[in-house]
């Protein structure tokens, strides 16, 4: 229907006297712009929205089980680690780092790692455990759920997800001195 309308406009354009040609040319231009816009609008490919992950405020965690496979003694690079049976009273100062390139890999607990969530890796805390990590350089802190093992680099006590590192300003520097403190696992969520 639109094509036949354009064809009629073209035929009428050639039969008009010179005085009406300017107006018809303008009308034809507007008609072509509208037709082109409709055509382009119908052929624009669909673009899915980019997913954004906001750390869930209601993420629930269960009480750590010493018998769970991820809480058993394990060895990495020839060194044996003995996960704690309980984290009650745990507090430690040391160097923290962050990781994010492992996005989609499985954590020690078997869940997919998401760098935007507020999670962490620790060598010996029982999994899962909720801790508060405070950047001693700027005083900012974040509550995270420890659901993975690591870091396996010298002198580092905890690896934070990129989302958690960002909250305390660690993402810009890569490393920072922090305090890690146990929070009641079942009391509240990050």
C-alpha positions as a Python dict, from the first residue, in 0.01 Angstrom:
ca = {
    (1, 'X'): (0, 0, 0),
    (2, 'X'): (280, 241, 89),
    (3, 'X'): (470, 150, -228),
    (4, 'X'): (165, 215, -449),
    (5, 'X'): (115, 550, -273),
    (6, 'X'): (475, 648, -351),
    (7, 'X'): (427, 537, -712),
    (8, 'X'): (113, 756, -743),
    (9, 'X'): (301, 1055, -600),
    (10, 'X'): (576, 1007, -859),
    (11, 'X'): (324, 989, -1145),
    (12, 'X'): (139, 1300, -1024),
    (13, 'X'): (471, 1482, -983),
    (14, 'X'): (553, 1444, -1353),
    (15, 'X'): (207, 1571, -1465),
    (16, 'X'): (196, 1890, -1252),
    (17, 'X'): (263, 2243, -1376),
    (18, 'X'): (595, 2406, -1272),
    (19, 'X'): (434, 2616, -991),
    (20, 'X'): (310, 2309, -803),
    (21, 'X'): (632, 2114, -850),
    (22, 'X'): (803, 2281, -546),
    (23, 'X'): (518, 2188, -313),
    (24, 'X'): (495, 1836, -454),
    (25, 'X'): (872, 1792, -426),
    (26, 'X'): (852, 1894, -59),
    (27, 'X'): (559, 1655, -2),
    (28, 'X'): (742, 1377, -176),
    (29, 'X'): (1054, 1437, 36),
    (30, 'X'): (849, 1423, 356),
    (31, 'X'): (675, 1107, 235),
    (32, 'X'): (1010, 943, 154),
    (33, 'X'): (1151, 1039, 497),
    (34, 'X'): (848, 889, 672),
    (35, 'X'): (861, 576, 456),
    (36, 'X'): (1236, 535, 516),
    (37, 'X'): (1189, 584, 892),
    (38, 'X'): (918, 319, 902),
    (39, 'X'): (1128, 80, 698),
    (40, 'X'): (1442, 132, 911),
    (41, 'X'): (1238, 110, 1231),
    (42, 'X'): (1101, -227, 1125),
    (43, 'X'): (1441, -368, 1035),
    (44, 'X'): (1645, -256, 1336),
    (45, 'X'): (1780, -571, 1502),
    (46, 'X'): (1664, -646, 1855),
    (47, 'X'): (1927, -579, 2118),
    (48, 'X'): (1880, -756, 2447),
    (49, 'X'): (1928, -532, 2750),
    (50, 'X'): (2265, -565, 2921),
    (51, 'X'): (2209, -754, 3246),
    (52, 'X'): (2312, -574, 3561),
    (53, 'X'): (2365, -764, 3878),
    (54, 'X'): (2289, -593, 4203),
    (55, 'X'): (2400, -786, 4508),
    (56, 'X'): (2094, -934, 4671),
    (57, 'X'): (2006, -797, 5014),
    (58, 'X'): (1817, -1116, 5098),
    (59, 'X'): (2075, -1379, 5010),
    (60, 'X'): (2033, -1645, 5272),
    (61, 'X'): (2311, -1869, 5390),
    (62, 'X'): (2300, -2185, 5590),
    (63, 'X'): (2500, -2289, 5893),
    (64, 'X'): (2845, -2425, 5803),
    (65, 'X'): (2872, -2802, 5820),
    (66, 'X'): (3216, -2938, 5913),
    (67, 'X'): (3128, -3260, 5727),
    (68, 'X'): (3059, -3081, 5397),
    (69, 'X'): (3318, -3161, 5126),
    (70, 'X'): (3422, -2795, 5100),
    (71, 'X'): (3502, -2785, 5476),
    (72, 'X'): (3737, -3084, 5477),
    (73, 'X'): (4117, -3072, 5488),
    (74, 'X'): (4261, -2997, 5143),
    (75, 'X'): (4600, -2948, 4977),
    (76, 'X'): (4699, -2683, 4720),
    (77, 'X'): (5050, -2652, 4572),
    (78, 'X'): (5186, -2897, 4828),
    (79, 'X'): (5047, -2710, 5130),
    (80, 'X'): (4771, -2862, 5343),
    (81, 'X'): (4494, -2642, 5483),
    (82, 'X'): (4270, -2731, 5778),
    (83, 'X'): (3937, -2544, 5770),
    (84, 'X'): (3814, -2422, 6109),
    (85, 'X'): (3521, -2600, 6265),
    (86, 'X'): (3381, -2267, 6387),
    (87, 'X'): (3458, -1902, 6312),
    (88, 'X'): (3310, -1765, 6635),
    (89, 'X'): (3543, -1495, 6767),
    (90, 'X'): (3755, -1489, 6449),
    (91, 'X'): (3933, -1158, 6380),
    (92, 'X'): (4248, -1112, 6174),
    (93, 'X'): (4447, -832, 6013),
    (94, 'X'): (4632, -885, 5688),
    (95, 'X'): (4646, -817, 5316),
    (96, 'X'): (4335, -851, 5098),
    (97, 'X'): (4318, -875, 4721),
    (98, 'X'): (4029, -907, 4477),
    (99, 'X'): (3943, -1142, 4197),
    (100, 'X'): (3692, -1122, 3915),
    (101, 'X'): (3828, -1290, 3604),
    (102, 'X'): (3693, -1625, 3722),
    (103, 'X'): (3335, -1515, 3648),
    (104, 'X'): (3114, -1817, 3586),
    (105, 'X'): (3354, -2068, 3742),
    (106, 'X'): (3229, -2274, 4035),
    (107, 'X'): (3329, -2178, 4387),
    (108, 'X'): (3440, -2433, 4646),
    (109, 'X'): (3074, -2455, 4752),
    (110, 'X'): (2969, -2540, 4396),
    (111, 'X'): (2785, -2217, 4311),
    (112, 'X'): (2879, -2006, 4008),
    (113, 'X'): (3111, -1719, 4093),
    (114, 'X'): (2966, -1378, 4014),
    (115, 'X'): (3216, -1092, 4052),
    (116, 'X'): (2935, -843, 4123),
    (117, 'X'): (2811, -1022, 4435),
    (118, 'X'): (2947, -953, 4782),
    (119, 'X'): (3148, -1272, 4831),
    (120, 'X'): (3499, -1372, 4928),
    (121, 'X'): (3749, -1657, 4939),
    (122, 'X'): (3939, -1761, 5252),
    (123, 'X'): (4177, -2052, 5308),
    (124, 'X'): (4042, -2181, 5642),
    (125, 'X'): (3713, -2017, 5744),
    (126, 'X'): (3423, -2263, 5741),
    (127, 'X'): (3204, -2227, 5432),
    (128, 'X'): (2974, -2040, 5426),
    (129, 'X'): (3069, -1776, 5681),
    (130, 'X'): (2968, -1413, 5696),
    (131, 'X'): (3249, -1167, 5774),
    (132, 'X'): (3301, -793, 5780),
    (133, 'X'): (3607, -673, 5587),
    (134, 'X'): (3736, -325, 5678),
    (135, 'X'): (3990, -140, 5464),
    (136, 'X'): (4231, 0, 5725),
    (137, 'X'): (4351, 270, 5483),
    (138, 'X'): (4012, 443, 5447),
    (139, 'X'): (3791, 287, 5719),
    (140, 'X'): (3528, 159, 5472),
    (141, 'X'): (3384, -186, 5536),
    (142, 'X'): (3169, -444, 5360),
    (143, 'X'): (2991, -757, 5480),
    (144, 'X'): (3059, -1059, 5259),
    (145, 'X'): (2979, -1428, 5247),
    (146, 'X'): (3288, -1647, 5228),
    (147, 'X'): (3194, -1920, 4980),
    (148, 'X'): (3526, -2007, 4817),
    (149, 'X'): (3884, -2109, 4897),
    (150, 'X'): (4187, -1889, 4849),
    (151, 'X'): (4388, -1674, 4809),
    (152, 'X'): (4683, -1903, 4754),
    (153, 'X'): (4940, -1622, 4732),
    (154, 'X'): (5186, -1545, 5011),
    (155, 'X'): (5084, -1296, 5278),
    (156, 'X'): (4720, -1263, 5168),
    (157, 'X'): (4438, -1352, 5404),
    (158, 'X'): (4127, -1295, 5190),
    (159, 'X'): (4024, -1253, 4826),
    (160, 'X'): (3720, -1032, 4767),
    (161, 'X'): (3488, -1038, 4469),
    (162, 'X'): (3519, -726, 4254),
    (163, 'X'): (3182, -603, 4385),
    (164, 'X'): (3300, -626, 4746),
    (165, 'X'): (3640, -475, 4665),
    (166, 'X'): (3469, -179, 4501),
    (167, 'X'): (3262, -111, 4814),
    (168, 'X'): (3575, -58, 5024),
    (169, 'X'): (3791, 111, 4759),
    (170, 'X'): (4018, -190, 4708),
    (171, 'X'): (3945, -224, 4335),
    (172, 'X'): (4168, 73, 4244),
    (173, 'X'): (4475, -45, 4435),
    (174, 'X'): (4445, -424, 4407),
    (175, 'X'): (4583, -486, 4756),
    (176, 'X'): (4509, -330, 5094),
    (177, 'X'): (4558, -398, 5461),
    (178, 'X'): (4226, -507, 5609),
    (179, 'X'): (4066, -641, 5922),
    (180, 'X'): (3842, -946, 5877),
    (181, 'X'): (3587, -1010, 6154),
    (182, 'X'): (3337, -1292, 6194),
    (183, 'X'): (2968, -1200, 6191),
    (184, 'X'): (2696, -1435, 6311),
    (185, 'X'): (2629, -1659, 6009),
    (186, 'X'): (2253, -1674, 6062),
    (187, 'X'): (2187, -1329, 6211),
    (188, 'X'): (2162, -1100, 5909),
    (189, 'X'): (2248, -1095, 5544),
    (190, 'X'): (2473, -861, 5342),
}
